Amino acid sequence: RWLFDQAVCTLYAFCGVLFGLSSLASLTVLSAVCCLKVCYPAYGRCWDGLSEPHLHPSLLTEPFFYGPEPYGTACCITWEASSTEAVLYILALFIFCYLLPCLLILVSYALILWTVRVSRRAVRQH
């Protein structure tokens, strides 16, 4: 069972969601930068002078729909919440913080693979 009070549960779940979103946002930015550098070199040069990306994903104000997981050993988003606000939050989280970044990553790497394939054919012809 969860050994701490509700405040620690909320903080634990908030940090889990925040760090997970930050990780996915970092991977999304990395894939977009790689795509720009490989597929559109003229636009990708704006990243050359940066030692680290200066794009920081804006943090969403997260409502506190957190509680113990079904087994009660940790805390996370209460996925079974039935209030309208909780359902809208979970849908927005899924669409904007998971689905769209994953699609952007897939499109970025598909464009990179396509560019490499086209470049390989051009080199073979010459």
C-alpha positions, 0 to 999 in steps of 0.5 A: 500500500501507499505509505505516505499521505495524499500530498506526497502521492500528488507530488509523486504523480505530478513528478512522474507525469512531468518527467515523462512529458519532458522526456518525450518532448526532448525526443520530439525536439531532437527528432525535429532538429535531426530532420531539419539538419538532414532534410532541409540543411539551409534551415538546419544551420540555425542550430549549428551554434547552439551547444544545447537546444534552447527549446523548452517545452512549456509546462502545462498547468496540470490539474491534480487528478492524481491518486493511488494506482489500482494496487495501491503501491504508487500514485499516478493519474486517476485514469478511471476518473469520471468527471468532465474535467478529468476526462478532458484532461486525460484526452488532451494529455493523450492527444497533445502530449503523446499522440502528436509528439509520437507522430512528429517523431515518426514523420521526422525519421520517415523524412530522414530515411526518405532523404537518405534513400534519394541521396543514395540513388543520386550518388549511384547514378553519378 
